[in-house]
Amino acid sequence: MPVLRRRDSRANTGFSLTELLIVLAVLSLLLSLVVPAASRLAALSRRAQCAANLSHIAKAYFTRKGHDQISTDPPFSVLSEWYLQLIPFLAANDLALACPEDDDPAAALPDIKMLVRGMSLNPFSTNPIWNEVSGAEMPGAYRIWKVSQEQYSALQGTIGEGRNIQAKLPQYDPGDNPEKYYFLFEDAGDWDYEDVVMEVEENHGTNKLKIKLHFGYTVFSYTMTGPNDFEIDLGTNGSGQPGSFVFNMVGKLSYGMNWRADDIYSGTHRILALDYEDYLAFTGASQTEHWETFKAPRHLGECNVAFADGAVESMRLDEIDPTVIENRLKYWSPPHATE
C-alpha cells in the first residue's frame, strides 16, 4: 500500500512575503551604508588629487621666482595671468590647473596685451576697478574699460571722437551673454574711450577666443601681442584697420592665487593659492566682497589651500575668511603687514 507523504508547502512556495521584506530591508540598510561610504571615498580621492595640484602650483611658483634671479625675462607678476607664467614650470601640464571636483572650471584666457606709448595694457588681467565702480567713481585715469554687449550698445549714441565719456562708463555687468564683451581703450587723455575697441567672444565649445578690433582716431601707435610670438602693428593716427584674430584658450582653471603673493616669501604660513572661482583672490581691505562671490568649498564643505611654506591643507571657509581682519592678517597679508 503506497505511503502518502505530506508536501512541504514552504518548498513549493519559496520565500514568504515577510521574508522578502526582511531581505529587502537588509539590502536597503547595506546600500545606505555602502553608497555614502563609496561616495565619500571618491570625494576624498578627488580632494587628494586637488591637493597634489596645488602642491605642484606652489612648487612651480617658487621655481619661477628663483628663475627670475638668473633670467632677463620680465619678472613674475601674480596680476598678469600667473597661470600662463607657471605652465612651463609645471612640465607643461596644464591639467594641474583644474580641480577634479570642479564641474565647471573657468577657461584660462591667453596672454594678450596691447602695447601703447610705453604701456602694456593687459585686458584679460582681473581688474577690480570695472567690476566694482563706474567711471564716475574711477580713482585716477584708467586707459582701458570693460563693458558687456548690452552696455556697449547703450553707449553707442554717446561714444565719439573728443567726447569725454569717463563719467558715463558703467560698472561692468556681464548681462545676458557673459561670453561676449568689449574693452574700450583710451590713449591721448581726452577720455572718449573710442580710440581702440576690442570686441571679445569666448567659445567654450571650441575652446577658442575671437577678437575683433575697431578703431577710432588713435594718437599713439598700438601693437597687439599674443601667444607663440604673435605680434601685429595696429597703426596710428587713425590709420588702424579693423581686423579679426582667433586664439586658443589655455585649458581650464580652478584655482585662485593670493593677489599679494608677490610679497609673500617662501617658508611663511601665508596663503599662496586655493580652490577659487576666479584666478585672483582679491582680499584687501576694500576688496573682500570678492570672497563671497568666488569662494569655493568644493571638498566636503572645505577648500584646499596651498601655503608658502609648502603645506597644503583642507580648511573650513570660516577659518580663512578674509572679511575677518584677524584671518586676513594671519593668512593673507605678508608677514608684518598691518593691513
C-alpha positions as a Markdown table, in Angstrom:
| # | Residue | x | y | z |
|---|---|---|---|---|
| 1 | Met | 0.0 | 0.0 | 0.0 |
| 2 | Pro | 1.5 | 3.3 | -1.0 |
| 3 | Val | 2.5 | 5.7 | 1.7 |
| 4 | Leu | 1.1 | 9.2 | 1.4 |
| 5 | Arg | 3.6 | 12.0 | 2.1 |
| 6 | Arg | 2.7 | 15.5 | 3.0 |
| 7 | Arg | 4.2 | 18.0 | 0.8 |
| 8 | Asp | 6.3 | 20.8 | 2.3 |
| 9 | Ser | 4.4 | 23.9 | 1.4 |
| 10 | Arg | 7.5 | 26.1 | 2.0 |
| 11 | Ala | 9.4 | 24.1 | -0.6 |
| 12 | Asn | 6.8 | 24.8 | -3.2 |
| 13 | Thr | 6.0 | 28.4 | -2.5 |
| 14 | Gly | 9.5 | 29.9 | -1.9 |
| 15 | Phe | 10.1 | 32.8 | 0.4 |
| 16 | Ser | 7.2 | 34.2 | 2.3 |
| 17 | Leu | 6.3 | 37.9 | 1.9 |
| 18 | Thr | 7.6 | 38.6 | 5.3 |
| 19 | Glu | 11.0 | 37.0 | 4.5 |
| 20 | Leu | 11.2 | 39.0 | 1.2 |
| 21 | Leu | 10.5 | 42.2 | 3.1 |
| 22 | Ile | 13.2 | 41.4 | 5.6 |
| 23 | Val | 15.7 | 40.7 | 2.8 |
| 24 | Leu | 14.8 | 44.0 | 1.1 |
| 25 | Ala | 15.2 | 45.9 | 4.3 |
| 26 | Val | 18.6 | 44.4 | 4.9 |
| 27 | Leu | 19.7 | 45.2 | 1.4 |
| 28 | Ser | 18.5 | 48.8 | 1.7 |
| 29 | Leu | 20.3 | 49.2 | 5.0 |
| 30 | Leu | 23.5 | 47.9 | 3.4 |
| 31 | Leu | 23.2 | 50.2 | 0.5 |
| 32 | Ser | 22.5 | 53.1 | 2.8 |
| 33 | Leu | 25.8 | 52.4 | 4.4 |
| 34 | Val | 27.9 | 51.4 | 1.4 |
| 35 | Val | 26.9 | 54.1 | -1.1 |
| 36 | Pro | 27.7 | 57.1 | 1.0 |
| 37 | Ala | 30.9 | 55.5 | 2.1 |
| 38 | Ala | 31.9 | 54.9 | -1.5 |
| 39 | Ser | 30.9 | 58.4 | -2.5 |
| 40 | Arg | 32.9 | 59.8 | 0.4 |
| 41 | Leu | 35.9 | 57.7 | -0.6 |
| 42 | Ala | 35.7 | 59.0 | -4.2 |
| 43 | Ala | 35.4 | 62.6 | -2.9 |
| 44 | Leu | 38.4 | 62.1 | -0.6 |
| 45 | Ser | 40.3 | 60.8 | -3.6 |
| 46 | Arg | 39.4 | 63.9 | -5.7 |
| 47 | Arg | 40.4 | 66.1 | -2.7 |
| 48 | Ala | 43.8 | 64.4 | -2.6 |
| 49 | Gln | 44.3 | 65.0 | -6.3 |
| 50 | Cys | 43.4 | 68.6 | -5.9 |
| 51 | Ala | 45.8 | 69.0 | -3.0 |
| 52 | Ala | 48.5 | 67.5 | -5.3 |
| 53 | Asn | 47.7 | 70.0 | -8.0 |
| 54 | Leu | 48.0 | 72.9 | -5.5 |
| 55 | Ser | 51.3 | 71.5 | -4.3 |
| 56 | His | 52.6 | 71.4 | -7.9 |
| 57 | Ile | 51.4 | 75.0 | -8.4 |
| 58 | Ala | 53.2 | 76.2 | -5.2 |
| 59 | Lys | 56.5 | 74.5 | -6.2 |
| 60 | Ala | 56.2 | 75.9 | -9.8 |
| 61 | Tyr | 55.6 | 79.4 | -8.3 |
| 62 | Phe | 58.8 | 79.3 | -6.2 |
| 63 | Thr | 60.8 | 77.7 | -9.0 |
| 64 | Arg | 59.7 | 80.5 | -11.3 |
| 65 | Lys | 60.6 | 83.1 | -8.7 |
| 66 | Gly | 64.0 | 81.6 | -8.4 |
| 67 | His | 64.3 | 81.7 | -12.2 |
| 68 | Asp | 63.7 | 85.4 | -12.1 |
| 69 | Gln | 67.0 | 85.8 | -10.3 |
| 70 | Ile | 69.0 | 84.5 | -13.2 |
| 71 | Ser | 66.8 | 85.4 | -16.2 |
| 72 | Thr | 66.5 | 88.5 | -18.3 |
| 73 | Asp | 62.8 | 87.7 | -18.8 |
| 74 | Pro | 60.2 | 90.1 | -17.3 |
| 75 | Pro | 59.8 | 89.1 | -13.6 |
| 76 | Phe | 56.8 | 87.1 | -12.4 |
| 77 | Ser | 53.7 | 89.1 | -11.6 |
| 78 | Val | 50.7 | 87.5 | -10.0 |
| 79 | Leu | 48.5 | 90.2 | -11.5 |
| 80 | Ser | 49.3 | 89.2 | -15.1 |
| 81 | Glu | 47.9 | 85.7 | -15.8 |
| 82 | Trp | 50.0 | 83.9 | -13.2 |
| 83 | Tyr | 48.9 | 80.5 | -14.6 |
| 84 | Leu | 50.4 | 81.3 | -18.0 |
| 85 | Gln | 53.7 | 82.2 | -16.4 |
| 86 | Leu | 53.8 | 78.9 | -14.4 |
| 87 | Ile | 52.8 | 76.4 | -17.1 |
| 88 | Pro | 56.5 | 76.0 | -18.3 |
| 89 | Phe | 57.4 | 75.2 | -14.7 |
| 90 | Leu | 54.5 | 72.6 | -14.4 |
| 91 | Ala | 56.2 | 70.5 | -17.1 |
| 92 | Ala | 53.7 | 72.0 | -19.5 |
| 93 | Asn | 51.0 | 70.0 | -17.5 |
| 94 | Asp | 48.1 | 72.5 | -17.5 |
| 95 | Leu | 45.9 | 69.7 | -16.2 |
| 96 | Ala | 47.3 | 70.6 | -12.8 |
| 97 | Leu | 45.4 | 73.8 | -13.0 |
| 98 | Ala | 42.0 | 72.1 | -12.9 |
| 99 | Cys | 40.4 | 70.6 | -9.7 |
| 100 | Pro | 38.7 | 67.2 | -10.3 |
| 101 | Glu | 35.8 | 68.4 | -8.1 |
| 102 | Asp | 35.2 | 71.5 | -10.2 |
| 103 | Asp | 32.3 | 70.7 | -12.6 |
| 104 | Asp | 32.7 | 74.0 | -14.5 |
| 105 | Pro | 36.3 | 75.3 | -14.4 |
| 106 | Ala | 36.9 | 78.7 | -15.9 |
| 107 | Ala | 38.6 | 79.0 | -19.3 |
| 108 | Ala | 42.1 | 80.2 | -18.8 |
| 109 | Leu | 42.5 | 83.0 | -21.3 |
| 110 | Pro | 45.6 | 83.5 | -23.4 |
| 111 | Asp | 48.2 | 86.2 | -22.7 |
| 112 | Ile | 47.2 | 89.1 | -25.0 |
| 113 | Lys | 48.5 | 92.6 | -24.5 |
| 114 | Met | 48.1 | 96.0 | -26.1 |
| 115 | Leu | 51.4 | 98.0 | -26.2 |
| 116 | Val | 51.0 | 101.7 | -26.4 |
| 117 | Arg | 53.3 | 104.6 | -25.6 |
| 118 | Gly | 55.4 | 102.6 | -23.2 |
| 119 | Met | 52.4 | 101.0 | -21.5 |
| 120 | Ser | 51.5 | 97.3 | -21.6 |
| 121 | Leu | 47.7 | 97.1 | -21.2 |
| 122 | Asn | 46.6 | 93.6 | -20.4 |
| 123 | Pro | 42.8 | 93.4 | -20.9 |
| 124 | Phe | 42.4 | 89.9 | -19.5 |
| 125 | Ser | 44.0 | 90.6 | -16.2 |
| 126 | Thr | 41.4 | 90.7 | -13.4 |
| 127 | Asn | 40.9 | 94.4 | -12.8 |
| 128 | Pro | 38.8 | 95.1 | -9.8 |
| 129 | Ile | 38.1 | 98.7 | -10.9 |
| 130 | Trp | 35.5 | 98.0 | -13.6 |
| 131 | Asn | 34.0 | 95.2 | -11.5 |
| 132 | Glu | 33.5 | 97.4 | -8.5 |
| 133 | Val | 32.9 | 101.0 | -9.6 |
| 134 | Ser | 31.7 | 103.1 | -12.5 |
| 135 | Gly | 33.8 | 105.5 | -14.5 |
| 136 | Ala | 32.4 | 108.3 | -12.4 |
| 137 | Glu | 34.0 | 106.7 | -9.3 |
| 138 | Met | 37.2 | 105.9 | -11.1 |
| 139 | Pro | 40.2 | 106.6 | -8.8 |
| 140 | Gly | 42.6 | 108.2 | -11.3 |
| 141 | Ala | 43.0 | 107.8 | -15.1 |
| 142 | Tyr | 42.4 | 104.3 | -16.5 |
| 143 | Arg | 43.3 | 103.6 | -20.1 |
| 144 | Ile | 41.0 | 100.6 | -20.5 |
| 145 | Trp | 37.5 | 99.8 | -19.5 |
| 146 | Lys | 35.4 | 96.6 | -19.8 |
| 147 | Val | 31.7 | 96.7 | -20.8 |
| 148 | Ser | 29.2 | 94.0 | -21.7 |
| 149 | Gln | 27.5 | 93.7 | -25.1 |
| 150 | Glu | 24.4 | 95.4 | -23.7 |
| 151 | Gln | 26.4 | 98.2 | -22.1 |
| 152 | Tyr | 28.4 | 98.8 | -25.2 |
| 153 | Ser | 25.1 | 99.1 | -27.2 |
| 154 | Ala | 23.8 | 101.6 | -24.7 |
| 155 | Leu | 26.9 | 103.7 | -25.2 |
| 156 | Gln | 26.7 | 103.8 | -29.0 |
| 157 | Gly | 24.9 | 107.2 | -29.1 |
| 158 | Thr | 27.5 | 108.7 | -26.7 |
| 159 | Ile | 30.9 | 107.5 | -27.9 |
| 160 | Gly | 32.6 | 109.8 | -30.4 |
| 161 | Glu | 36.0 | 111.5 | -31.1 |
| 162 | Gly | 36.7 | 114.0 | -28.4 |
| 163 | Arg | 33.6 | 113.3 | -26.3 |
| 164 | Asn | 34.6 | 112.7 | -22.7 |
| 165 | Ile | 32.5 | 109.8 | -21.5 |
| 166 | Gln | 34.5 | 108.8 | -18.5 |
| 167 | Ala | 31.7 | 109.6 | -16.0 |
| 168 | Lys | 29.3 | 107.6 | -18.1 |
| 169 | Leu | 31.3 | 104.4 | -18.1 |
| 170 | Pro | 29.2 | 101.8 | -16.2 |
| 171 | Gln | 30.3 | 99.3 | -13.6 |
| 172 | Tyr | 30.8 | 96.0 | -15.5 |
| 173 | Asp | 27.8 | 93.8 | -15.6 |
| 174 | Pro | 28.1 | 90.6 | -17.8 |
| 175 | Gly | 24.5 | 90.8 | -18.9 |
| 176 | Asp | 22.7 | 88.1 | -20.8 |
| 177 | Asn | 25.8 | 86.9 | -22.7 |
| 178 | Pro | 28.9 | 86.9 | -20.5 |
| 179 | Glu | 31.0 | 85.3 | -23.2 |
| 180 | Lys | 30.9 | 88.4 | -25.3 |
| 181 | Tyr | 32.2 | 91.7 | -24.1 |
| 182 | Tyr | 34.3 | 94.8 | -25.1 |
| 183 | Phe | 37.4 | 96.6 | -23.9 |
| 184 | Leu | 37.5 | 100.3 | -24.6 |
| 185 | Phe | 40.9 | 101.9 | -24.9 |
| 186 | Glu | 41.9 | 105.5 | -24.3 |
| 187 | Asp | 45.2 | 106.8 | -25.4 |
| 188 | Ala | 45.7 | 110.6 | -25.5 |
| 189 | Gly | 43.8 | 111.8 | -22.5 |
| 190 | Asp | 40.5 | 113.2 | -24.0 |
| 191 | Trp | 38.7 | 110.2 | -22.3 |
| 192 | Asp | 36.5 | 109.4 | -25.2 |
| 193 | Tyr | 37.3 | 105.7 | -25.0 |
| 194 | Glu | 36.8 | 105.2 | -28.7 |
| 195 | Asp | 40.5 | 105.1 | -29.8 |
| 196 | Val | 40.5 | 101.3 | -30.0 |
| 197 | Val | 37.6 | 99.0 | -29.2 |
| 198 | Met | 38.4 | 95.3 | -28.7 |
| 199 | Glu | 35.4 | 93.0 | -29.2 |
| 200 | Val | 35.9 | 89.7 | -27.5 |
| 201 | Glu | 33.9 | 86.5 | -27.8 |
| 202 | Glu | 34.7 | 83.3 | -25.9 |
| 203 | Asn | 33.6 | 80.0 | -27.4 |
| 204 | His | 33.9 | 77.3 | -24.7 |
| 205 | Gly | 32.6 | 74.6 | -27.1 |
| 206 | Thr | 35.6 | 75.1 | -29.4 |
| 207 | Asn | 38.0 | 76.4 | -26.8 |
| 208 | Lys | 38.6 | 79.4 | -29.0 |
| 209 | Leu | 38.8 | 83.2 | -28.3 |
| 210 | Lys | 37.9 | 85.5 | -31.1 |
| 211 | Ile | 39.0 | 89.1 | -31.1 |
| 212 | Lys | 37.8 | 91.9 | -33.4 |
| 213 | Leu | 39.4 | 95.3 | -33.4 |
| 214 | His | 37.6 | 98.5 | -34.3 |
| 215 | Phe | 39.5 | 101.8 | -34.5 |
| 216 | Gly | 38.5 | 105.4 | -33.8 |
| 217 | Tyr | 41.2 | 108.0 | -34.0 |
| 218 | Thr | 44.4 | 106.8 | -32.3 |
| 219 | Val | 47.1 | 109.3 | -31.5 |
| 220 | Phe | 49.7 | 106.7 | -30.4 |
| 221 | Ser | 50.8 | 103.5 | -32.2 |
| 222 | Tyr | 49.2 | 100.3 | -31.0 |
| 223 | Thr | 50.8 | 96.8 | -31.1 |
| 224 | Met | 48.9 | 93.7 | -30.1 |
| 225 | Thr | 50.9 | 90.7 | -28.8 |
| 226 | Gly | 49.8 | 87.2 | -28.1 |
| 227 | Pro | 51.0 | 83.6 | -27.6 |
| 228 | Asn | 53.6 | 81.9 | -29.8 |
| 229 | Asp | 55.3 | 85.2 | -30.7 |
| 230 | Phe | 52.2 | 86.7 | -32.2 |
| 231 | Glu | 52.7 | 90.4 | -32.8 |
| 232 | Ile | 50.9 | 92.8 | -35.1 |
| 233 | Asp | 51.3 | 96.6 | -35.6 |
| 234 | Leu | 47.9 | 98.1 | -35.5 |
| 235 | Gly | 48.7 | 101.5 | -36.9 |
| 236 | Thr | 48.5 | 105.1 | -35.6 |
| 237 | Asn | 46.8 | 108.5 | -36.2 |
| 238 | Gly | 43.5 | 106.9 | -37.3 |
| 239 | Ser | 45.2 | 104.5 | -39.7 |
| 240 | Gly | 44.3 | 101.4 | -37.8 |
| 241 | Gln | 42.3 | 98.9 | -39.8 |
| 242 | Pro | 39.6 | 96.6 | -38.4 |
| 243 | Gly | 40.8 | 93.0 | -38.0 |
| 244 | Ser | 39.8 | 89.7 | -36.6 |
| 245 | Phe | 42.0 | 87.2 | -34.8 |
| 246 | Val | 41.4 | 83.8 | -33.2 |
| 247 | Phe | 43.4 | 82.4 | -30.3 |
| 248 | Asn | 43.3 | 79.1 | -28.4 |
| 249 | Met | 42.3 | 79.3 | -24.8 |
| 250 | Val | 44.8 | 77.7 | -22.4 |
| 251 | Gly | 42.7 | 75.0 | -20.8 |
| 252 | Lys | 40.8 | 75.0 | -17.6 |
| 253 | Leu | 41.5 | 76.8 | -14.3 |
| 254 | Ser | 40.0 | 76.0 | -10.9 |
| 255 | Tyr | 42.4 | 77.9 | -8.6 |
| 256 | Gly | 43.0 | 81.5 | -7.5 |
| 257 | Met | 46.2 | 82.9 | -6.3 |
| 258 | Asn | 46.5 | 85.4 | -3.5 |
| 259 | Trp | 46.9 | 88.8 | -5.1 |
| 260 | Arg | 49.6 | 89.7 | -2.7 |
| 261 | Ala | 51.6 | 86.5 | -3.4 |
| 262 | Asp | 54.5 | 88.6 | -4.9 |
| 263 | Asp | 55.1 | 90.0 | -1.4 |
| 264 | Ile | 54.9 | 86.6 | 0.4 |
| 265 | Tyr | 58.2 | 84.8 | 0.7 |
| 266 | Ser | 58.9 | 81.1 | 0.9 |
| 267 | Gly | 58.7 | 79.5 | 4.3 |
| 268 | Thr | 55.9 | 81.6 | 5.7 |
| 269 | His | 52.5 | 80.1 | 6.6 |
| 270 | Arg | 50.6 | 82.5 | 4.3 |
| 271 | Ile | 48.1 | 81.6 | 1.6 |
| 272 | Leu | 49.6 | 81.3 | -1.8 |
| 273 | Ala | 46.7 | 79.6 | -3.8 |
| 274 | Leu | 43.4 | 77.9 | -3.1 |
| 275 | Asp | 40.2 | 76.5 | -4.6 |
| 276 | Tyr | 38.6 | 79.6 | -6.0 |
| 277 | Glu | 36.2 | 80.7 | -8.8 |
| 278 | Asp | 38.5 | 83.5 | -10.1 |
| 279 | Tyr | 42.1 | 83.4 | -11.0 |
| 280 | Leu | 43.0 | 86.1 | -8.4 |
| 281 | Ala | 41.8 | 86.2 | -4.8 |
| 282 | Phe | 41.4 | 89.9 | -4.1 |
| 283 | Thr | 41.3 | 90.1 | -0.4 |
| 284 | Gly | 42.5 | 93.5 | 0.5 |
| 285 | Ala | 40.7 | 95.8 | 3.0 |
| 286 | Ser | 38.3 | 97.3 | 0.4 |
| 287 | Gln | 38.0 | 94.2 | -1.8 |
| 288 | Thr | 36.9 | 91.4 | 0.5 |
| 289 | Glu | 33.5 | 91.2 | -1.2 |
| 290 | His | 35.1 | 89.1 | -3.9 |
| 291 | Trp | 35.4 | 86.4 | -1.3 |
| 292 | Glu | 31.6 | 85.9 | -1.1 |
| 293 | Thr | 31.3 | 85.7 | -4.9 |
| 294 | Phe | 34.2 | 83.4 | -5.7 |
| 295 | Lys | 34.9 | 81.2 | -2.6 |
| 296 | Ala | 34.8 | 77.5 | -3.5 |
| 297 | Pro | 34.2 | 74.9 | -0.7 |
| 298 | Arg | 34.4 | 72.0 | -3.2 |
| 299 | His | 35.7 | 69.3 | -0.9 |
| 300 | Leu | 33.0 | 68.1 | 1.6 |
| 301 | Gly | 32.3 | 71.7 | 2.5 |
| 302 | Glu | 36.0 | 72.7 | 2.7 |
| 303 | Cys | 38.6 | 74.1 | 0.3 |
| 304 | Asn | 42.2 | 73.1 | -0.3 |
| 305 | Val | 44.7 | 75.8 | 0.5 |
| 306 | Ala | 48.4 | 75.9 | -0.5 |
| 307 | Phe | 50.7 | 77.9 | 1.8 |
| 308 | Ala | 54.0 | 79.5 | 1.0 |
| 309 | Asp | 55.7 | 77.1 | 3.5 |
| 310 | Gly | 54.8 | 74.1 | 1.3 |
| 311 | Ala | 51.9 | 72.9 | 3.3 |
| 312 | Val | 48.6 | 72.1 | 1.6 |
| 313 | Glu | 45.6 | 71.9 | 4.0 |
| 314 | Ser | 41.8 | 71.4 | 3.7 |
| 315 | Met | 40.2 | 74.2 | 5.6 |
| 316 | Arg | 36.8 | 75.5 | 6.5 |
| 317 | Leu | 35.8 | 78.8 | 4.9 |
| 318 | Asp | 35.3 | 80.4 | 8.3 |
| 319 | Glu | 38.9 | 79.6 | 9.3 |
| 320 | Ile | 40.4 | 81.7 | 6.4 |
| 321 | Asp | 37.6 | 84.2 | 5.7 |
| 322 | Pro | 39.4 | 87.4 | 4.8 |
| 323 | Thr | 36.5 | 89.6 | 5.8 |
| 324 | Val | 37.6 | 88.8 | 9.3 |
| 325 | Ile | 40.6 | 91.1 | 9.9 |
| 326 | Glu | 42.3 | 88.6 | 12.1 |
| 327 | Asn | 42.2 | 85.9 | 9.4 |
| 328 | Arg | 43.3 | 88.4 | 6.8 |
| 329 | Leu | 46.4 | 89.4 | 8.8 |
| 330 | Lys | 47.1 | 85.8 | 9.8 |
| 331 | Tyr | 46.8 | 84.1 | 6.4 |
| 332 | Trp | 46.5 | 86.5 | 3.5 |
| 333 | Ser | 48.7 | 89.5 | 4.2 |
| 334 | Pro | 52.5 | 89.4 | 4.0 |
| 335 | Pro | 54.3 | 88.9 | 7.4 |
| 336 | His | 54.5 | 92.1 | 9.5 |
| 337 | Ala | 51.8 | 93.8 | 7.4 |
| 338 | Thr | 49.3 | 95.9 | 9.4 |
| 339 | Glu | 46.7 | 95.6 | 6.6 |
